[in-house]
Amino acid sequence: MKDELREEIDRTKKLLLAKLSQTEDKRSLLRSLELRALYERIPELDLEDRAGFGQMVNQLKVELTALINAQPQEELSPLDVTAPFGANVPLGQRSSLLESSLGSIHPISTELNRICELFLSMGFSIFESREIDDDFHMFGSLNFPEGHPARDDYDTFMLEQTDHSGLPLIAPAHTSSMQNRILHQCRDNLSAGLPIAAIIPGRVFRNEDVDARHEHTFYQVEGIYVAKNVSIGNLIATLKTFLEAYFRKANLEVKTQPFYFPFTEPSLEFSLSCPFCEKAGCKVCSYSGWIELLGCGQIHPKVLEFAGIDNMTYSGFAWGMGVDRLIMMKWGVEDIRLFHSGRLDFLREFSPGGA
């Protein structure tokens, strides 16, 4: 390689080393114009010079990186990201804390509270869901054996961490992952002549395409009821009673159709007529006139068996409803993505004064 090329690299090296002691953001030297110029020179050189020149430039970057990593790390003072002023604003110029009256409860929190109040009045207890769970509670306890094709219906987010069986931990795709725990915890109710009646509100996660009706992160309310002689009729009556109270509307138009879930048998899809188009068809209901609200059905005997409940004596029903979709219908929201967008103009519509 020509001597003038070596000298060019040496000059750049001396320049960058001089800057190292003067620059606060030392890692910025790895993105400096001087180093970039050396890399841009490589394709301009003669073929016999390119390899040697490129190796020397790479070596320079390696040496700079080692020197930067060896520098003492600056102790940064904690930054309060909730403060209503900039971190560098002088004390005398900082504004006072914002009045709480300027804020409002998020519509999802408001409606979750309302949903819980209604089910409490119907005799259901409330259990909080989890945002990280294991394979058994997500799949195994719900009659999804390993290799079952129904597992493929859930585009599930898996973690790198594993459970005691070596299987990846999971960001739950449904609040049904709490069923086994609640059935275990409350099964003494049955021997005392009381039902198991519980709802599980929580946030769930699915790796799916996002559009006006689908989000990758949303809220569900799972419901379970177990006693003697429980039927599909009890399930439909329970859901219809809740929905009529929630929407403050008598005689809601609902329909069910057969579906498949591994954890219920028989399984149903439960739908409401579209409130946006009155069944004429629109983009929100995919021009069907109906919005699928939830999945439900009779709890599968194996799910009761996994929880140590006699499935010859007791039966039950379960459902899982999307809270975001409920709010869409109640308030005429046409795009589910607005709930997690952080848009103030949207959230202000739900503040007490609409401001």
KOLVEXTOR-234044 format. One line per 3 residues: number of its first residue (from 1); for each residue x, y, z of C-alpha. Coordinates in pm, whole numbers, plus 50000, padded with zeros to 5 digits. Each point is the difference from the previous one (the first is absolute). Layout:
NUM = X,Y,Z ~ ... .
END
This chain:
1 = 50000,50000,50000 ~ 50127,50348,49916 ~ 50168,50204,50275 .
4 = 49770,50299,49943 ~ 49699,49781,50088 ~ 50163,49894,50328 .
7 = 50073,50363,50078 ~ 49636,50091,49928 ~ 49881,49744,50258 .
10 = 50263,50116,50251 ~ 49888,50364,49965 ~ 49637,49901,50056 .
13 = 50097,49790,50301 ~ 50188,50291,50165 ~ 49705,50230,49933 .
16 = 49746,49760,50154 ~ 50221,49931,50304 ~ 50028,50374,50059 .
19 = 49622,50032,49984 ~ 49954,49709,50243 ~ 50103,50206,50301 .
22 = 49790,50299,49895 ~ 49672,49833,49898 ~ 49726,49928,50255 .
25 = 49821,49747,49782 ~ 50305,49788,49930 ~ 49811,49736,49807 .
28 = 49913,50264,49741 ~ 50362,49967,49877 ~ 49909,49657,49862 .
31 = 49750,50182,49775 ~ 50227,50297,49925 ~ 50039,50149,49652 .
34 = 50375,49928,50009 ~ 49955,49627,50057 ~ 49717,49982,49749 .
37 = 50221,50173,49740 ~ 50258,49722,50036 ~ 49738,49733,49930 .
40 = 49872,50197,49701 ~ 50355,50006,49858 ~ 50021,49619,49972 .
43 = 49801,49952,49674 ~ 50199,50285,49839 ~ 50338,49829,50050 .
46 = 50188,49770,49766 ~ 49921,49632,50052 ~ 50345,49923,50147 .
49 = 49952,50268,50268 ~ 49641,49937,50105 ~ 50049,49697,50228 .
52 = 50289,50144,50197 ~ 49838,50343,50033 ~ 49669,49848,50113 .
55 = 50175,49784,50263 ~ 50182,50303,50142 ~ 49677,50203,50016 .
58 = 49824,49714,50180 ~ 50292,49972,50241 ~ 49975,50373,50072 .
61 = 49632,49961,50084 ~ 50077,49704,50229 ~ 50264,50203,50185 .
64 = 49764,50298,50038 ~ 49724,49775,50133 ~ 50236,49847,50259 .
67 = 50116,50346,50114 ~ 49641,50124,50027 ~ 49892,49694,50202 .
70 = 50296,50053,50235 ~ 49894,50357,50079 ~ 49846,50049,50349 .
73 = 49622,50008,49977 ~ 49839,50328,50101 ~ 49755,49975,50290 .
76 = 49671,50138,49876 ~ 49754,50153,50243 ~ 49652,49842,50004 .
79 = 49750,50154,49759 ~ 49636,50030,50103 ~ 49820,49934,49673 .
82 = 49665,50093,50161 ~ 50110,50357,50086 ~ 49791,50268,49823 .
85 = 50312,50194,49896 ~ 50326,49941,49816 ~ 50292,49854,50193 .
88 = 50218,50303,49920 ~ 49745,50270,50080 ~ 50129,50221,50289 .
91 = 49811,49965,50327 ~ 49855,50350,49982 ~ 49848,49935,49660 .
94 = 49841,49664,50069 ~ 49623,49989,49979 ~ 49787,49867,50281 .
97 = 49858,49649,49987 ~ 49711,49953,49762 ~ 49654,50006,50154 .
100 = 49853,49651,50028 ~ 49672,50141,49866 ~ 50168,50034,49658 .
103 = 50039,49622,49976 ~ 49746,49722,49968 ~ 49976,49626,50048 .
106 = 50079,49805,49684 ~ 49679,49866,49836 ~ 50122,49640,50033 .
109 = 50047,50043,50378 ~ 49658,50167,50029 ~ 49823,49724,49812 .
112 = 50188,49720,50178 ~ 49880,50143,50330 ~ 49644,50008,49866 .
115 = 50023,49641,49876 ~ 50132,49881,50336 ~ 49722,50184,50186 .
118 = 49733,49830,49790 ~ 50140,49650,50046 ~ 50048,50060,50373 .
121 = 49629,50083,50018 ~ 49931,49668,49823 ~ 50192,49805,50266 .
124 = 50337,49958,49823 ~ 50336,50043,50172 ~ 50293,50179,49834 .
127 = 50347,49854,49947 ~ 50284,50189,49836 ~ 50168,49847,49697 .
130 = 50375,49965,49941 ~ 50212,50157,49725 ~ 50259,49718,50004 .
133 = 49899,49636,50035 ~ 50123,49648,49936 ~ 49919,49746,49731 .
136 = 49785,49781,50228 ~ 49758,50276,50096 ~ 49994,50154,49653 .
139 = 49951,49671,49814 ~ 50027,49672,50194 ~ 49734,50066,50266 .
142 = 49761,50118,49726 ~ 50011,49673,49804 ~ 50272,50110,49752 .
145 = 50239,49700,50006 ~ 50349,50050,49859 ~ 49994,49995,49622 .
148 = 49625,50072,49987 ~ 49920,50195,49680 ~ 49776,50240,50197 .
151 = 50316,50145,50154 ~ 50076,50141,49655 ~ 49681,50209,50014 .
154 = 50171,50223,50258 ~ 50283,50215,49865 ~ 50164,49996,50340 .
157 = 50283,50218,50130 ~ 50261,49773,50162 ~ 50269,50117,50242 .
160 = 50361,49890,50011 ~ 49958,49899,50365 ~ 49864,49651,50064 .
163 = 49782,49833,50263 ~ 50100,49705,50221 ~ 49929,49763,49707 .
166 = 50236,50187,49771 ~ 49716,50140,49789 ~ 49996,50372,49913 .
169 = 49799,50231,50222 ~ 49714,50169,49816 ~ 49832,50339,49976 .
172 = 49644,49862,50030 ~ 49783,50015,49690 ~ 49686,49961,50212 .
175 = 49893,50041,50361 ~ 49888,49634,49992 ~ 50348,49921,50132 .
178 = 49859,50077,50348 ~ 49719,49742,49980 ~ 50190,49709,50154 .
181 = 50124,50207,50296 ~ 49653,50134,50081 ~ 49831,49661,49965 .
184 = 50260,49854,50238 ~ 49971,50288,50245 ~ 49619,50006,50010 .
187 = 49906,49633,49961 ~ 49906,49975,50370 ~ 49705,50225,49911 .
190 = 49844,49706,49817 ~ 50004,49762,50298 ~ 49844,50282,50205 .
193 = 49715,50028,49749 ~ 50127,50326,49851 ~ 50096,50065,49638 .
196 = 50338,50108,49871 ~ 49922,50337,49842 ~ 50292,50221,49900 .
199 = 50114,50251,49741 ~ 50363,50069,49908 ~ 50078,50339,49843 .
202 = 50345,50043,49851 ~ 50224,50105,49712 ~ 50083,49746,49729 .
205 = 50243,49991,49708 ~ 49982,49851,49650 ~ 50236,50027,49706 .
208 = 49744,50085,49735 ~ 49936,50256,49728 ~ 49871,50330,50135 .
211 = 49694,50163,49845 ~ 49683,50183,50105 ~ 49873,49691,50186 .
214 = 50321,49828,50115 ~ 50286,50102,50231 ~ 50306,49805,50114 .
217 = 49939,50116,50360 ~ 49650,50026,50142 ~ 49787,49923,50305 .
220 = 49779,49700,50070 ~ 49756,49897,50269 ~ 49985,49626,50053 .
223 = 49701,49855,50181 ~ 49947,49655,50152 ~ 49702,49845,50177 .
226 = 49990,49644,50137 ~ 49720,49829,50192 ~ 49761,49708,49957 .
229 = 49780,49982,49688 ~ 50145,50306,49828 ~ 49886,50035,49636 .
232 = 50067,50204,49687 ~ 49671,50177,50074 ~ 50149,50128,50327 .
235 = 50301,50129,49807 ~ 49797,50193,49742 ~ 49768,50141,50267 .
238 = 50298,50116,50211 ~ 50170,50176,49709 ~ 49677,50156,49873 .
241 = 49916,50130,50350 ~ 50346,50154,50032 ~ 50000,50158,49653 .
244 = 49655,50152,50040 ~ 50111,50155,50330 ~ 50331,50117,49853 .
247 = 49848,50163,49692 ~ 49689,50110,50193 ~ 49787,49852,49726 .
250 = 49723,49745,50039 ~ 49962,49703,49766 ~ 50337,50019,49825 .
253 = 50020,49811,49673 ~ 50256,49721,50037 ~ 50083,49681,49814 .
256 = 50218,49696,50058 ~ 50159,49757,49761 ~ 50208,49685,50050 .
259 = 50376,50043,50028 ~ 50296,49808,50137 ~ 50208,50061,50310 .
262 = 50197,49715,50165 ~ 49891,50111,50347 ~ 49621,50007,49939 .
265 = 49761,49742,49855 ~ 49768,50100,49844 ~ 50158,50335,49899 .
268 = 49825,50307,49865 ~ 50072,50337,49844 ~ 49781,50268,50154 .
271 = 49921,50304,49782 ~ 49814,50332,50020 ~ 49846,50191,49712 .
274 = 50239,50274,49880 ~ 49916,50333,50169 ~ 50170,50202,49724 .
277 = 49801,49889,49698 ~ 49693,49832,50155 ~ 50084,49683,49809 .
280 = 50028,50177,49664 ~ 50371,49915,49984 ~ 50311,50211,50062 .
283 = 50379,49963,50030 ~ 49983,49951,50380 ~ 49780,49690,49971 .
286 = 50169,49886,49676 ~ 49669,50069,49824 ~ 49830,49714,50183 .
289 = 49760,50208,50211 ~ 50121,49825,50316 ~ 50296,50044,50233 .
292 = 50138,49688,50160 ~ 50016,50094,50366 ~ 50137,49695,50179 .
295 = 50062,49629,50005 ~ 49824,49784,50254 ~ 49870,49650,50076 .
298 = 49960,49723,50253 ~ 50326,49935,50188 ~ 50163,49687,49858 .
301 = 49983,49701,50241 ~ 50379,49961,49978 ~ 50052,50358,50120 .
304 = 49791,49921,50308 ~ 50192,49674,50044 ~ 50336,50184,49986 .
307 = 49873,50215,50288 ~ 49895,49700,50211 ~ 49625,50057,49950 .
310 = 49763,49706,49944 ~ 49879,50060,49643 ~ 49722,49742,50038 .
313 = 49841,50205,50280 ~ 50084,50357,49902 ~ 49991,50196,49677 .
316 = 50062,50361,49911 ~ 50040,50265,49735 ~ 50271,50248,49912 .
319 = 50047,50299,49770 ~ 50265,50251,49900 ~ 49894,50343,49878 .
322 = 50209,50282,49857 ~ 49961,50314,50210 ~ 50129,50230,49725 .
325 = 49734,49873,49763 ~ 49727,50048,50259 ~ 50102,50364,50039 .
328 = 50003,50044,49622 ~ 49637,49901,49983 ~ 49895,50197,50306 .
331 = 50160,50329,49894 ~ 50002,49968,49620 ~ 50378,49972,49967 .
334 = 50083,49875,49650 ~ 50370,49919,50042 ~ 50127,49782,50285 .
337 = 50353,50139,49956 ~ 49894,50333,50150 ~ 49988,49854,50352 .
340 = 50378,49950,50013 ~ 50099,50288,49772 ~ 50053,50258,50278 .
343 = 49812,50257,49792 ~ 49880,50277,50231 ~ 49720,50108,49767 .
346 = 49852,49650,50031 ~ 50053,49963,50376 ~ 49851,50343,50070 .
349 = 49669,49878,49864 ~ 49978,49777,50309 ~ 50107,50265,50256 .
352 = 49728,50134,50233 ~ 49966,50330,49813 ~ 50117,49874,49665 .
355 = 50290,50245,50024 .
END
